[in-house]
Amino acid sequence: MSQQHESVELVGEETVKHFTKAVLVAALTAALSQVSIPIPGTLPPFSLQPFGMFFAGLLLGPLWGGFALTLYILVGIAGVPVFSNGNAGLGYVLVGQGTGGFLVGFLVGAVVAGAIVHRGVEPRSLSSVSVLVQVTGLFASLVVVYAIGVPWLSAVTGLPLPRAAGVMAPYVPLDLLKLGIAVAIVEGGYLVRR
Protein backbone atom coordinates (compact mmCIF):
# COMPACT_ATOMS: atom_id res chain seq x y z
CA MET A 1 0.00 0.00 0.00
CA SER A 2 1.63 3.24 -1.08
CA GLN A 3 1.14 6.45 0.76
CA GLN A 4 0.69 9.68 -1.04
CA HIS A 5 1.58 12.94 0.58
CA GLU A 6 -0.01 16.07 -0.64
CA SER A 7 1.91 19.28 -0.37
CA VAL A 8 0.03 22.15 1.16
CA GLU A 9 1.17 25.62 0.27
CA LEU A 10 0.57 27.78 3.34
CA VAL A 11 1.86 30.99 1.81
CA GLY A 12 1.84 31.73 -1.89
CA GLU A 13 5.03 32.27 -3.83
CA GLU A 14 4.04 35.85 -4.71
CA THR A 15 3.45 36.66 -1.03
CA VAL A 16 6.89 35.33 -0.10
CA LYS A 17 8.45 37.38 -2.92
CA HIS A 18 6.68 40.58 -1.82
CA PHE A 19 7.49 39.96 1.85
CA THR A 20 11.17 39.45 1.03
CA LYS A 21 11.30 42.65 -1.01
CA ALA A 22 9.55 44.56 1.78
CA VAL A 23 12.12 43.37 4.33
CA LEU A 24 14.92 44.38 1.96
CA VAL A 25 13.40 47.85 1.45
CA ALA A 26 13.02 48.24 5.23
CA ALA A 27 16.71 47.33 5.65
CA LEU A 28 17.69 49.68 2.82
CA THR A 29 15.72 52.48 4.49
CA ALA A 30 17.56 51.81 7.75
CA ALA A 31 20.92 51.94 5.94
CA LEU A 32 20.02 55.13 4.04
CA SER A 33 18.90 56.77 7.28
CA GLN A 34 22.42 56.50 8.60
CA VAL A 35 23.63 58.76 5.80
CA SER A 36 22.51 61.94 7.50
CA ILE A 37 23.76 65.34 8.49
CA PRO A 38 22.63 66.60 11.90
CA ILE A 39 21.20 70.11 11.88
CA PRO A 40 21.86 72.27 14.95
CA GLY A 41 19.01 72.73 17.38
CA THR A 42 15.81 70.75 17.26
CA LEU A 43 15.54 70.46 13.49
CA PRO A 44 15.31 67.11 11.73
CA PRO A 45 18.60 65.99 10.18
CA PHE A 46 19.13 65.98 6.45
CA SER A 47 19.19 62.32 5.44
CA LEU A 48 18.72 59.91 2.58
CA GLN A 49 15.73 58.40 4.42
CA PRO A 50 13.15 59.57 1.83
CA PHE A 51 14.68 57.17 -0.69
CA GLY A 52 13.25 54.33 1.39
CA MET A 53 9.75 55.76 1.03
CA PHE A 54 10.24 56.35 -2.70
CA PHE A 55 11.51 52.82 -3.35
CA ALA A 56 8.79 51.29 -1.16
CA GLY A 57 6.04 53.04 -3.13
CA LEU A 58 7.58 52.47 -6.55
CA LEU A 59 8.69 48.87 -6.16
CA LEU A 60 6.17 47.41 -3.73
CA GLY A 61 2.87 49.23 -4.15
CA PRO A 62 0.68 50.52 -1.32
CA LEU A 63 0.24 47.33 0.69
CA TRP A 64 3.79 45.99 0.70
CA GLY A 65 5.37 49.44 0.57
CA GLY A 66 3.36 50.38 3.66
CA PHE A 67 4.41 47.11 5.29
CA ALA A 68 8.09 47.83 4.56
CA LEU A 69 7.95 51.28 6.22
CA THR A 70 5.85 49.95 9.11
CA LEU A 71 8.49 47.29 9.71
CA TYR A 72 11.25 49.92 9.59
CA ILE A 73 9.44 52.16 12.10
CA LEU A 74 8.55 49.30 14.46
CA VAL A 75 12.14 48.06 14.50
CA GLY A 76 13.26 51.59 15.41
CA ILE A 77 10.60 51.93 18.11
CA ALA A 78 11.77 48.58 19.52
CA GLY A 79 15.18 50.15 20.12
CA VAL A 80 17.26 49.18 17.10
CA PRO A 81 19.18 52.33 16.03
CA VAL A 82 17.75 52.54 12.51
CA PHE A 83 16.58 56.16 12.50
CA SER A 84 18.74 59.09 11.37
CA ASN A 85 22.07 59.39 13.16
CA GLY A 86 21.57 56.03 14.89
CA ASN A 87 18.55 57.13 16.91
CA ALA A 88 15.87 54.74 18.13
CA GLY A 89 12.97 54.35 20.54
CA LEU A 90 9.40 55.47 20.97
CA GLY A 91 10.50 58.71 22.63
CA TYR A 92 12.51 59.65 19.56
CA VAL A 93 9.47 59.06 17.33
CA LEU A 94 7.08 61.00 19.56
CA VAL A 95 9.21 63.97 20.60
CA GLY A 96 12.80 63.60 19.41
CA GLN A 97 13.83 66.52 17.18
CA GLY A 98 10.26 66.72 15.85
CA THR A 99 10.99 63.87 13.44
CA GLY A 100 8.09 61.58 14.38
CA GLY A 101 5.72 63.27 11.97
CA PHE A 102 8.16 62.79 9.14
CA LEU A 103 8.57 59.10 10.01
CA VAL A 104 4.79 58.64 10.02
CA GLY A 105 4.69 60.71 6.83
CA PHE A 106 7.14 58.32 5.17
CA LEU A 107 4.82 55.42 5.96
CA VAL A 108 1.70 57.18 4.67
CA GLY A 109 3.67 58.59 1.73
CA ALA A 110 4.80 55.11 0.65
CA VAL A 111 1.17 53.98 0.65
CA VAL A 112 0.05 57.05 -1.33
CA ALA A 113 2.87 56.71 -3.87
CA GLY A 114 2.21 53.00 -4.25
CA ALA A 115 -1.52 53.57 -4.79
CA ILE A 116 -0.92 56.20 -7.46
CA VAL A 117 1.84 54.29 -9.27
CA HIS A 118 0.30 50.82 -9.11
CA ARG A 119 -3.42 51.76 -9.23
CA GLY A 120 -4.28 48.92 -6.91
CA VAL A 121 -3.09 46.91 -3.95
CA GLU A 122 -0.84 44.50 -5.84
CA PRO A 123 2.35 45.86 -7.39
CA ARG A 124 2.46 45.87 -11.18
CA SER A 125 5.44 45.93 -13.49
CA LEU A 126 6.97 49.39 -13.61
CA SER A 127 7.64 48.91 -17.31
CA SER A 128 3.89 49.55 -17.77
CA VAL A 129 3.99 52.74 -15.68
CA SER A 130 5.05 56.01 -17.29
CA VAL A 131 7.74 58.15 -15.71
CA LEU A 132 5.15 60.92 -15.33
CA VAL A 133 2.94 58.66 -13.19
CA GLN A 134 5.96 57.62 -11.12
CA VAL A 135 6.97 61.25 -10.55
CA THR A 136 3.36 62.18 -9.70
CA GLY A 137 3.16 59.38 -7.14
CA LEU A 138 6.43 60.35 -5.49
CA PHE A 139 5.54 64.03 -5.51
CA ALA A 140 2.25 63.20 -3.78
CA SER A 141 4.22 61.23 -1.19
CA LEU A 142 6.35 64.29 -0.44
CA VAL A 143 3.24 66.43 -0.03
CA VAL A 144 1.96 63.89 2.49
CA VAL A 145 5.29 63.85 4.36
CA TYR A 146 5.30 67.62 4.76
CA ALA A 147 1.57 67.76 5.56
CA ILE A 148 2.13 65.39 8.49
CA GLY A 149 5.68 66.32 9.43
CA VAL A 150 5.49 70.12 9.59
CA PRO A 151 2.53 70.34 12.02
CA TRP A 152 4.14 67.60 14.16
CA LEU A 153 7.42 69.55 14.18
CA SER A 154 5.49 72.67 15.18
CA ALA A 155 3.76 70.86 18.05
CA VAL A 156 6.93 69.23 19.39
CA THR A 157 9.24 72.23 19.12
CA GLY A 158 6.69 74.92 19.99
CA LEU A 159 7.38 76.78 16.75
CA PRO A 160 4.35 78.50 15.23
CA LEU A 161 3.14 76.53 12.20
CA PRO A 162 4.22 79.16 9.60
CA ARG A 163 7.68 79.30 11.20
CA ALA A 164 7.96 75.48 11.18
CA ALA A 165 6.98 75.51 7.49
CA GLY A 166 9.63 78.16 6.82
CA VAL A 167 12.25 76.14 8.65
CA MET A 168 11.46 73.07 6.52
CA ALA A 169 11.33 75.00 3.22
CA PRO A 170 15.07 74.49 2.44
CA TYR A 171 14.53 70.72 2.60
CA VAL A 172 11.99 70.78 -0.28
CA PRO A 173 14.42 71.29 -3.21
CA LEU A 174 16.70 68.60 -1.80
CA ASP A 175 13.78 66.19 -1.49
CA LEU A 176 12.71 66.97 -5.07
CA LEU A 177 16.26 66.18 -6.18
CA LYS A 178 16.08 62.86 -4.27
CA LEU A 179 12.76 62.17 -6.02
CA GLY A 180 14.40 62.60 -9.43
CA ILE A 181 17.32 60.40 -8.45
CA ALA A 182 14.99 57.67 -7.15
CA VAL A 183 13.05 57.58 -10.43
CA ALA A 184 16.32 57.51 -12.40
CA ILE A 185 17.63 54.61 -10.28
CA VAL A 186 14.45 52.60 -10.76
CA GLU A 187 14.12 53.47 -14.45
CA GLY A 188 17.77 52.56 -14.97
CA GLY A 189 17.05 49.10 -13.61
CA TYR A 190 19.55 49.41 -10.77
CA LEU A 191 17.17 47.95 -8.18
CA VAL A 192 15.03 45.65 -10.31
CA ARG A 193 15.28 44.00 -13.67
CA ARG A 194 13.14 45.82 -16.22
N, C-alpha and C positions, 0 to 999 in steps of 0.2 A: 504494500500500500504506500503510495508516494504522497508526500505532503507538499502542498503548494503554499507558498507564502506570498501574500499580496503586499506590495509596498504601498504605504500610505504617505502621501505628501502632506505634511502638516503646514508648511509654509511654501507658497509658490516661488518659483525661480525668480520671477520679476520682483517680488517683494524683497527677496534676499539681495538682489542686485541694487534696488533702490535704497535699502537699509545700509548696505555697505558704502554706497556713494555718500549717503547722508553722514555717516560716521566720519568718512574721509573729509568731507567739507567742514564738519565741526572741528576736526583736528587742524585743518588748514586755517580756519578762522582763528583758532587759538594761537597758531604759529604766527600768522600775520599780525595779530594783536600785539605781539612782542616787539614788532618793528614800530616803535612809537617814540614821539618826542614829547617829554613833559612840558607843559605850559605853566609858567609861574602862577601862583595863586590857586584859586579853586576851579580853574577852567579845565575842561576835558583835554586830554592829550591829543596831539595829532597822531593818528595811527593808520595802519593799512587795514584795520578791522572792517571797513565797509566792503572790501573785496569779498569777504566771506558772505555777506548778505547778497551781493551781486551774483556770485557764483551759485549760491543756494537757489536763488530765484530762477536764474537762467538754466542751470543744469538739472535741477530737481523738481521744479514746479512748486505749486503752493503747499501741498501736503508734505512732501518729503523735504522741501526747502525749509518749511516751518519747523519740521522735526529736527533738522540739522541744527538750526539756531537755538531751538529749545534745549537740545542736548548740550550745546556749547554753554548756554547760560546756566543750566542746572549744574554742570560740572564746576563752573566757577563759583556758584552759590555754595556748593558742597565744600569749597575750600581749596580746590586745585587752582594754582595761580595762572589762569588762562586769560584774564582780562589785561588791558593795556598796562604796560610796565610791571607785569607780574602780580597784579592785584587779584584778590579773590574775596569771596564771602558775601553774605547777604547784606551786611552793613555797607559794603562798597557799592552794591547795586542800588540800595535804597537812598543813601546819602553821600557816598564817597564822590567828591569832585563833581557832583551833579550829573554823573554819567549814566545813572540807571535808566533815565528816559531814553537815552540813545541806544542802550542795550535792548530795551523793550522795542524801541523803534526799528532796530535791525531785524528782530524777529517778525514784527508785523510787516516791515518792508519786504522781507523775503517772500512772505505769503502774497503780498500785493503784486510784486514783480512776477512771481511765478504764475499767478492767476492771469495777468495780462499777457505774458509771453506764451503760456501754454493753453490758454482758453479752456481750462478744465483742471480737474484734480490730478490726473495722470500726466507725467511729463511726455512731451512729444519731441520728435527729432528737431533739433534746431536748424537743420538744413531746410525745413519747411517754414521757418519763421524769418521774416525780413529783418534786416538790421534796424529799420525804423521802429518796428514793434519791440525789438529788444531794448533799444534806447528809451522808448516810451515807458516800458515796464520798469526799467532801472531808474529813470527820472522820477516816476511816481513813487518808487521806494524811497528815494531821497526826500521827497516832499513829506512822506509819512514820518521818516526819521526826525526831521526838523519839527514837524507838527507835534510830535510826542516829546522829543528831547528838549526843545527850547523852554516850554512851560515847566517841565520837570526841573531843568537847570535853574529857572527863575525861582521856583518854590524852595529848592534846596539851598541855594546861595543867598536868597533874599533880594536878588536883583529885581528891579521892576521888569516886567515882560518886554517892553521895548528895548531896554538896556541889554537884557539877555540875548534878544534877537540881534542887536548890534554887535555884541561880543562874538556871536557865532557866525556873523556874516563873512569874515575872512576864510572860514572853512569851506564855504559853498563852492568857490572856483576850484579848490583843490579836490573836493568830492566829485565835481563834474569831470575833472581830469581823470580821476580814478575810474569813473563810469566809462569814459571812452577807452581807457586802457583795458578794463574788464571785457568790454565787447570785442576789442581787438584780439585779446588773448583767446577768447572762446571762438571767435570767427576764424582765427588762425589755426584752430585745431590743437592748441597747446595743452588743453585739459581733456579733450575728448576727441575721438576719431570722428571726422565729418563724413 
